[in-house]
Amino acid sequence: LWEMHAHLAAVAPVGRAPEHLVGHGVLHARDMGGFLDQLQPLREAIRRGDRVGPDLVLAGPTLNSEQLAPFHRKVATADEARAAVRE
């Protein structure tokens, strides 16, 4: 099974219990917006076998016209949005 709309950075601590996803048969998860500096180490720990969890596909920060959550990145113009996507 795939979890197609996760926000693992929205709970503290980040990735609090990826083991629960696997326990429910979820072997892959798409994180739709979060802190890459926190999610990438979690993904690597799972890949190394240090943590149990699904294979993670990470989107990085959510791009928005307003910063509604800490992991949202505010972009006001098309140029800012293009620059953010390139990063």
Buried (B, 14 or more C-beta within 10 A) or exposed (E): EEBEEBBBBBEEEBBEBBBEBBEEEBEEBBBBBBBBEBBBBBBEBBEEEEBBBBEBBBBBBBBBEEEEBEBBBEBEEEEEBEEBEEE
